[in-house]
């Protein structure tokens, strides 16, 4: 978010040069894995122009209904308070982009050949996947939805010699704990908090001196009930469930392997901060029409 606040205008300069000469009502921001919409709103702010007819479309894609609702609220509150001069038309689609074609969800919005479509894949969402094959599948899913005139803004975390301690300490933040506990709540499990005792704790650890793996560690024995007794799963104290994996990348390797294989290339400058967060703009490597 800090990078997008400080360098967002420079990041999107190549796009802005194009859209100023186009129909201003035909620009789509497709936020893949939108989360709470904060990153998407920062990108949107760089395209909001002081013209009465300027409208953007924001399409929030996420598997979580809660996250899509938050994203819609974030963007609505930021840009549409003036009911007579709303700046953004907001749409929301549920998608499991690990399995479903993104094109299928966004086609009704981006099918106009004269539109400029800006896909977002921010927040190191790519780092949620441990293996290159998984990362490649996701990026290909996005690139197959792009035409030769479209753009993709990606966020990743660069591999550092030593991770900042702040990256580990953030997993004690109540908001982060609440987000990580979403799936646990389906099984009536909650981590302990200062004001409430749960069945376990959130335990992050550093892997290979660069990645972060996050567990739910049981502090007492628990049995998760299945549909039948034979489906019950018994956990003992100190057993763990992996909740998240955050992979950090070597930027040169991402460019030379994963992006290249996904038919993507970086255009413009790559922006990196001291904690290793990086954000960059891509287009299709081989120009082609909409699939």
N, C-alpha and C positions, 0 to 999 in steps of 0.2 A: 504493500500500500504506500509505503514511503517513497519507493521508486516511482510509482505512478503519479504521486503528488508532485514530486520534484522534477521528473523528467518526462512525464506523460506527453506534454506538448511537443517535445523534440521527437519522441518515439513515433508519433502519428503524423508528423509533417508530410511524409510521402503520400499519405492517404488524403490529407486535407488539400493538398495541391490539386488532386484529381476532383474531389467532390464539389469544390467551389464552382466548377464549370458545369456541374450536372444538376439534374432535377433534385432539389434539396429534400423532397418528400420521399425519396427512393433510396435511403441509406438504412441498412439493417445491421444491428449489432446482435450477433448470435453468441450468447454466453454459455459455453459448454461447461457444465459443473458449476453453476452460477453461485452456489453458496448463499451468503446473505446479501449479495448484490453490491457490496461496497466497492469491490474492484471494478465491476462493470459500470458503476455510477461514475467513477473517476475517469474511465475511458470516455463515457458519454459526455462528460463535462467539456472535453476537448473538442467536441463536435457541435456543441450547442452554439448557434450563431444568433446574432441580434437581428433576425429577419422574421417578420410576422408569419411567413408561410413555411418556415423551416421546421420540419418534423422528422424525427428519427423513429425507427421501430426497434424495440428492445425485445428479444426473444430469450427468455430464461429457460435453460434446459438443465434439469437435475432429476435424479431418482427420488429425492426427498421432497415431499409435498411441503413440509415445514420450511425447507430452505427456499423453495420457489416462492412461497408466500412472503418470506422475509425479503427476498430480492425485489419482488413487485412493490412491496411497501417502501423499501429504501429508494427505489427509482421514482415512484409516485410522489413521495414527500420531497424529493430533491428537485424535481423538474416540473411537476404538474400542479403546483399550488394555485397558480393563476388559471382558473377554469376556462377562461375565454382564450387563453393563449398557451395551451398545453404544448410542451415541447417533445414529448415522447409518447408513442403508442406502445403499450406494454402487452406482451403475450407470454404465455407460460405453457410448457409442455413437459410432461413426465417422460423420462427416458433412462434406460439402463444402457449407456453408450459402450459398455463392455460387450454387449450382445446385440443391440439394435442398431440398424443403420441410421446415422444422424440425418442423412438426406431425406429419409422418409418423414421425419418430424418437421424439417424446416422448409421443405419444398413449397408449401402453399405461400410462404412469405418471400422466398428468394427466386421464384421462378421467372420473374421479370428480367429479361436479358439486359436491361439498362440499369439495373440496380447495382449498387456497390455493397458487398456483403463483407462485414468485418467479424471474423470468428475470434472468440476469446477462449484461451485455455490457461487460466491464471492460477495463482496460489500454490504453485508446485504440485498441481493435481497430477501431473505426469509422474512425480516422485512417489505417488501412492502405489506404483507398480514396481515390484522388485526386478522383474526380468525384462530384458530388451524385447523379447517377442511380444510381451503384453504392451509395452510402451509403443512398439511399432504398430500393433493392431489398432490402438486408440488413435494415433496420429494419422494412420491411413483412413480410418473411419471419418476423420475430419476432412482430410484432403480430398476424399472422394465426393464430399459435398460442396467443394469449392470449384469455381470456374477460374479462368485465367485472369480475370479482373479482380478477384477477391484477395483478402488478406487474412492472416492469422497472427494474433499476438499471443506469445507463449511466455509463461513464467516458469522458471526452474530454480533450484538451489544448487550453487556451485560447490564442489568438493573443496574443503579447506584443510590445511594441515592440522588445525585445532578448532573444534567447534566452539563458538561462543557459549559461555555458561548460560546466557539468557535463553538459548534455544531449549535447554533442558528445563530451566526453571519455569518456562511458560506453561508446562504441563501441570502446574499447580494452580493455574488460573481457573476460577470457577466456570467461566464461559467455555473454556477448552474442555474441562472435565465433563460439562453438560453435553457438549457436542460428541465427545468420545463415548459417552454412556448411552447414546440413542439406541443402539442395538441391544445393549444389556437390559434396558428397561422392558423390552419385549419379554424377557425371561424373569422379570421382577428382581433384577439385580441392580444394586447401586453402590458406587464407591463411597467410602466414609468421607464426611466433611466435618468441619469444625462444629457445626450445629446439628449434625445428624450421623448416627452410626449406620454404616452399610455393611455389606458382606465382603468387601475387599478394598484394595487401594489401586490407584493408577500408578504404574511403575514404568517410567521411560528408561531406556539405556542406549548407549552409543554402540553401534556395530561397525566393525572395520575402520574405526577411528573417523568415520564420516557420516554414516547413516544413523537414523534414530528409529528404534523399535519400541512400541508402547504396548504394555500388557495390563490386563486386569488381574491382579494377584489376590487370590482368596485368603481372607484372614480367619475363616472358619469353614467347616465342612458344609457342603450344599449339594442338594439333589435337584437337578432340573427335570421336571416332569415331561415325559413325552406323551403322545396320544395313547400309547399302550405301555404297560409296565416295563416291557422289554426295551422300550425306547428311552427309558430314564438314563440320565448321565450323572454320575456321581463325581463330585470334586472334593478333594481333601484340602486342608489348610496348606497354603503355599503353592498350590496348583495355579497355573496361569492360562489365560486366554489372550491371544494376540489381538489387539484392537486396531493397530495402525502400523504402517511402515512408511517412513519418509526417507526416500533415497536422494542423495546428492550426486551431482553429475560433474564430469569433466567436460567443459563446454566444447573443446575441440572434438572430443569423441562423439558428442551429440550431433554436431554439425556433419562430421565425416561419415557417420554410420546411420543413426536412427532417422534424422531429418532427411538425409539423402535417399534412404530406402523408402521413405514415405512420400517421395516426390515433392519435398519442400526445400526451400533455400532461404537463408537470412538476407534481408535487404535493410540497408541503413545500419545504424549503430546499435551495439549491444550495451545495455545499461546494467551496471553491477554495483552493489553497495558493500559495505565492510563486512556484513554478516554472510555474504556470498549469494544473496538473492540476485537473480538476473532476469531481465525481461527483454524480449527482442521481437522484431516484426518479420514475418515470413510471407512469401507468396509461393505459388506452385513453381517447381523447377522446370517442368515441361509444360508449356502453355497448351491448353486445350479448352474445349467448350464445356458447358455444364453437362454432367452425366445425366 
